[in-house]
Amino acid sequence: MSLALSVVIPAHNEASRLHSGINRLLPILDGLDVSTTEVIVVDDGSSDTTGTTAAQLLAHLPHSLVVRNEVNRGKGAALKVGIAVAQGRVVVTCDADMSIDPRHLPELLNKLSTSEVAVGSRARGGVIKYDSALRTTAGRAFNTLVRRWTGTSVRDTQCGFKGFHLGAARLFAIFGHIDGFAFDAEWLYLAHRLQLPTAAVPVDWDDVAGSSVRVGRDSWRMLMDIRGVRQSPYRTVAVRIPHPADIEKVAQACREARLQGAVLARGNDTDVVVLPRDGAPGGLGVAKVCGGVLGVIGIDELVGRRLEGV
């Protein structure tokens, strides 16, 4: 059965907050077609019982998966792993504590009927109000700089509640260089560069205690990461194949080559199978099966193409 929705939740030492978070999410999923929905929790090198707790909470669902990174690689890296294995036509990312009220999920999905990317926005009057004046002021300055450096018009780049069509999500995971908290801003920069329609969804949120983000330390690190996005080359391995490509044939070739997270980018004359940056060895097999040519592609060459997750 084809899955309609993948909910991907990154989690690092979240055992104490997962129970309440998942229990907030499950009633919303019950209102959708749970038989075509999967929930993926990525345990990002936790030292507590995050992985086993997630498995227990999700055991009754028809489609669920817990993936583990052996070491803590960062929130962005965890989401890349989850998106690579996601099977839904649409991917929604949520924080483990569900600080964004999951009741906004149907609104986010509705926005994705006309947009490639939908972003939860906590901003009210252009400002995100935290539980302290310091965090509010720092957040305002951070978002101003991010918009200036990335060109995005999104006012709340760091909200963990986002939705993507699978092809777009996979492409961000492939091209994105940032593995830490600043990955959100980079992905929105890539959406802007690819000219993908992006919509905002106003959301309610609770500033749940226990966040691992530290305003001073992490804001500075994120700014240093984001500052270089315009200079990044954003190139990866790709196989150019005749148009129109048979996506089932492409998917089978990727499975045989043990390649996860690929994207089929359809054009008018040729199609492109976009692969992870370390995908050259497997790409040779894909090229042979699909009658294509292995090479390298830059992100700007994908503007205007229709993106499908393989």
N, C-alpha and C positions, 0 to 999 in steps of 0.2 A: 504494500500500500504506500502511495506517495504521501509524505508528511507535509502539512501546510505550514507548521510553525515549529521553530526550535528556540527554546529559551535557554540562554547560556549564562551561567552564574560563576564568576571567578571567586575563589574563596581561599584565604590564607589565615589559618588559625581562627576560624569562624564557628567552631563547634558550639560555642555558647549562644551565638546569635542566629544560627541557621534554623533552629527549630521554630522560633517565632516568625522568621522571614519566610520559610517555606509554607508555613501554615497560613500566612497572609496571601500567598500566591495561589495555593491550591483551589480555593473557592472560585477564583476568577477563571482558572483553567476549566473548572467544571462547567462554567457557563459557555465555554467554547466547545469545540469537538475534541475532547481529550484523546480520542482514538487517532487523531491526525496531528497530535502535538507531542513533542519530546522535550524533556528537561535535561540539560547537561550541566553538571557541576564539575568545575575544574579545580581540584585540590592542588594549590600552588605551593608544594613543599611544606605543608603544615607540620608542626611538631605536636599538635593536639589530635583529637579524634575527628577532625573535619570530614575526612573521607568516609569513614564508617558511619558517622552521623548522617551524612547526605544519603548514603546508600539505603539506610534504614527508612528515612523519611520519604524516599522516592520509590520504595520497593513495590508499592501497590499500583504504580502507574504502568500503562501498557508500553510506554516508550520512555526510558530514562537511562542515563549513563553517568558514571563518575569516572573522570580521567584524572590521573595523578602526575604532576611534575615532581620528580624526586628532589629537586632543590627549588627554593623560592626564586623565580625568575622575574616576577613583576606582574602587575595586573594586566598590562597590555599583552605580555607574552602568554598569560593564561587564556585570555580571550582568543588569541590567535590559534591556540591548540583546540579550544572548543569549537571555533568556527570551521576549522579544517575538517572536523568529523561531523559537523551538523548536516542534517538531511532535509530540513524544512525549506520550503520555498522562500520563507521569510525568517530572519533571525532577529530576536530581541535580546538585548543584554540587560541584566539587572544586577544590582549589588546584593550581596548575601543577606543583609539586614532588611531588605525591602523598604529602605527609608523613603523611597518614592512609592506612594500608594499604588499597589498593583491594579486597582480598579481603573486606572488610566490605560490599561493594556488595550481594550477595544478601541479607544480613541487613537492610540498610536498605530494600530493595524489599519484603521480607517484612513489615516493620512498616507499610509504606504500604498493605497490604491491609486494615488496620483503622484507619488514621489518615490525616489529610490532610497532616500534616507529620511528618517523622522527622529527628532531629538526632543527629549523631555526638557522643559525649561522651567526652572525654579524662579526665574527673574520676575519680579513685580515692579512695574515702572522702570524697567531697565536695570534693576539692582537685585542681587540675591542677598537676602537678609539672614545672617547666621546668628548663632546664640551669643556672639560677642561683637563689639564694635570693631575690634582688631581684625577678626576674620572677615567681616563685611567689607571693611576698607581694603584689606589685602586682596580679597576676591574681586572687587571692582577694578583695582589696578591691574591684576593679573589678566582679567578678561579683556580689558582695553588693549593691553600689549599683544595678547594673542590675536585679536581681530586685526590689529595693525600688521602683524607679521605674517599672518596666514591668508588674509583677504576674506575670511569667512564673515558672514553677517550674523552668525549664531551668537547669542548673548550669553548662553550658559553652556560652554563647551565641555565642562567637567561633570555634568549630570550623568550618572551611570545608567540611566534608563534611555536606551536608544533602540531604534529599529532599522533594519536594512533588508533589501532584497539579497538573497544569498550570494548572487554573483558579485554585487558591490562589496559585501562584507568580506568575501574571500579575497577580492582584489586589494582591499585595504590591509588585510592580514599579510598578503604576499609582499606588497610594496613598503609597508610601514617599517621604519627602522627603530622606533621607540618602543621599549618594552615596559617602561614604568608608567606612572600616573599620567604623564603628558601625552600618552598615545591618543587620547580622545581628540585633542587639538590637531594632531597630525592627520588623523583620519578625516576630520572635517576639512582640513587643507586639501587632502587628496580628492575629496568630493567636489570641492570648489574647482580644483584644477581639471577634473574630469567633466565639469559642467553638469553634474548630476543634480536633479531637482531635490532640494532639501527643505523639509517643513518642520516647524516647531510646534510642540504640544504643551500648553501650560499644565503643570502638575503640582500637586500638593506633596509636601515632604515633611518628614520628622528628622531632626538632627539627632539621630540615634547615638547614644553614648557608646564608646569603644572603638571609634574609627582609628585606623592606623595612620591617617594623614596628619602631619604636623605642619602648621601654617608656614612658619618661617623656613624650616629646613626644606620641606617638599616643594613649596612655591618657587624657591630659588632654583632647585634642581630642575623643575619642570620648565622654567623659563630658559635655562641653559640648553635644555633639549630642544625646545621649540624654536629657539632663535635661528637654528641652522637648517630648518626644513626647506627654505627656498633654495638653498645651495645643494641639497641632496640630489644625487643623480636619478634615483628612482628608476632603475633598470632591473630586469629579471630575465630568466630563461623562458623561451616561448617556442612553440611549434606552429608554423604557418601551414595551413591545410586548405585544400580546395573547398569552395563554397558551393552549395550549402552543406555543412558538416552534419553527420549523423551523431547526435549527442550520446546515444547509447553505445555506439562504437567507440567514441572518444572515452566514455566512462569506463568501458571494459579495458581499453588499452591502458588507462591510468591505473586501474586495479591490478592488472598484470605487472605493471612497472612499479607497484607499491608506492604510488604517488597520491598523497592526500591533499585536498584543498585547492584543486585546480579550477580554473575558470575558462569557459568557452566564450570568447568575445567575437560576436558575429558582425561581419561587415557586408558590403555590397558585392565585393569581388572575391575576397579571401576571408577565411575565418582564422582565428588565432587561439591556440590553447596556451593559456598563461599558466606557468608553473612556478613553484617556489624557487628561490634563488639558488638552492642546492639541488635543483631537479634535473640537471643536465644528463646524468647517467640514465635515469628513467625516461627522460625526454627522447633519447635515441630510439627507445622501443616504441613510444607513442608516434614518433615520426614515421617509423617503418610500417606500423599497422595502419596509420591514417593517410599514408602517401604524402607526408608533409616534409618540411625542412626545419631542422633545429637551428635556433639562433638566439638572439637577444632582442628585447623590445623595451622601449622607454614608455613611461606612462602616458605621455602626450599623444602617442600613436594610437591610444585606445579611446580617445575622445569620440563620442558619437556612436560607438559600437554598442550592440545589445549584449548585456552581460548575463551569463547563466552559470550557476554553480554546477560543477561536474561531479 
